[in-house]
Structures are given as structure tokens and as C-alpha cells.
């Protein structure tokens, strides 16, 4: 998969992408009017202030602060334990004003950047994770970049202040969505032999494709089309016959960076997206329905 701009790869590039998107969240918060903090966002149950609370809560823990160990009510938008865990930072800050939460982020971000710019750090360095364990910085930092950029876009949509759709953090989120395409497409119930290509038309330019095959145990698998490996027809284990790609089985979906990432974040239903299809409309809709990478 080729992506322009290229997602951040080295530690310096990742730290820069992290700094840019987190600073954007901070600047959006600083310029909010008091009533802006109460605006709803596309993230169910969360306001503008809640989005910032989520970001600052997790970054505070990663900066060495205490976890927000609070009781979370059974909000209707909570569907699993991960959601309940993420809600803790939001719940802990509900009594604070939006500007107080923004000021907390203004104090946390410099601490995080000083730690991330430690010359002794490498992508292999072991760092504490959000659940009290440890992992490598190379595993953690890309996740923080795409998470914060996703919430930056939540804020921008609610405040009607679009931007940063051409950043390296945006490229990282696009890459994460398209990297998930083979796994997600395999869950869409497509017939073996079906091929689907997604083209992200910009500002981030990217292209990925998948071909559905059947494994020896009968389950479906998504095989990347542009992996550089040769593709051959599959054999039906029960009959010994080749599963040949039928005519018209190629479907191409074209959509903007905003549409692809909002769908990948689960913020906009496939039925509400604007996109173009060359091929089978039903296949396109089923793939987009499955194409969500957030919990």
C-alpha cells in the first residue's frame, strides 16, 4: 500500500506527528467559547469537553500521573469494558469547566514531549501502558497518534473547523484503516473470488485492495492485492475444482480522506457516507459497513 504523505515511521517523525495533533487539540480547546464545550460530537455521548477530557486523561497517565479511578455510571453509550475504561477520564472531569480541562492539557503536553524527546529513547524502549503494564514505545506511540488525531477530527466536526486532513497523523489513520481492510472484508460475507479496492482520493492519497479466498478449514480470508505476492486461483477442497475469479467481481470504492477516516472511526454509518463505486454497490456497502477500527 502506498500512501502520500507517508505515515510517520521513525521515532522523530512519530513524536512530531504526536506533537502536531495534540497541539491542535489544545489550540481548538483554547479558542472554544464556554458554550462550545457543550456541543455534541459524533462520538456517542461525548461533548467537545468530553473529547478533550479523554485525551488529557490518557496523556496524563502516560506522563506519570495517577489513573482516574472513578465509578462510571451505566451510560447508554457504553457497550463494553474498554468503553467503560475510557469513560473514566471523562467522568472524573465532568464537574470541571471546559477551560479547566484545557489548562490541564496545556500542562500535560510539555511533560509528555520532554519525555518523548529523551535522547536515550528508542522505539524499542519499554514504557508503561495505560493498564499498568508495559510495552514498547514503538507499539504505543502510533496508537496514541491515531487516537488523538481521531478525536481532533471529532472536535473539528463539532466546532465546524475542518483541518489537518493532509497531516502525517491523518496518513497514519488512513494507513491503519486500509491495513485492516483484509480482516474486515473477510467478515463482510463476500463470496470467494470477490475483489475490492479502496481508493482514498485526498488530501491523503492511498490505495489498498483485497481478494476474498477460502482457507483449508473453510473460513474466509482477505488477501491483500498489492502485497507484491503472486495471486493464484483457489481450489475448492470439497470438489477439487478451481475457484476462478468470475467476471465483474472487482469493485472499486473511491472516497475522500474525511469520509474514509470518519467511517474507519465508526463515526458515520456507511449508509450516510458519500462515495463512488465502480462495480457492485452491495459489495461496496457491505465492506464499508465492516470497515471500523475503533473499539
Secondary structure as GFF3:
##gff-version 3
##sequence-region A 1 295
A	DSSP	beta_strand	2	4	.	.	.	ID=ss1
A	DSSP	alpha_helix	11	30	.	.	.	ID=ss2
A	DSSP	three_ten_helix	34	38	.	.	.	ID=ss3
A	DSSP	alpha_helix	48	62	.	.	.	ID=ss4
A	DSSP	alpha_helix	81	92	.	.	.	ID=ss5
A	DSSP	alpha_helix	98	116	.	.	.	ID=ss6
A	DSSP	beta_strand	126	128	.	.	.	ID=ss7
A	DSSP	beta_strand	134	136	.	.	.	ID=ss8
A	DSSP	alpha_helix	137	159	.	.	.	ID=ss9
A	DSSP	alpha_helix	168	179	.	.	.	ID=ss10
A	DSSP	alpha_helix	181	186	.	.	.	ID=ss11
A	DSSP	beta_strand	195	201	.	.	.	ID=ss12
A	DSSP	beta_strand	205	214	.	.	.	ID=ss13
A	DSSP	beta_strand	220	224	.	.	.	ID=ss14
A	DSSP	beta_strand	234	235	.	.	.	ID=ss15
A	DSSP	beta_strand	242	243	.	.	.	ID=ss16
A	DSSP	beta_strand	250	255	.	.	.	ID=ss17
A	DSSP	alpha_helix	257	264	.	.	.	ID=ss18
A	DSSP	three_ten_helix	270	272	.	.	.	ID=ss19
A	DSSP	beta_strand	276	278	.	.	.	ID=ss20
A	DSSP	alpha_helix	281	290	.	.	.	ID=ss21
###
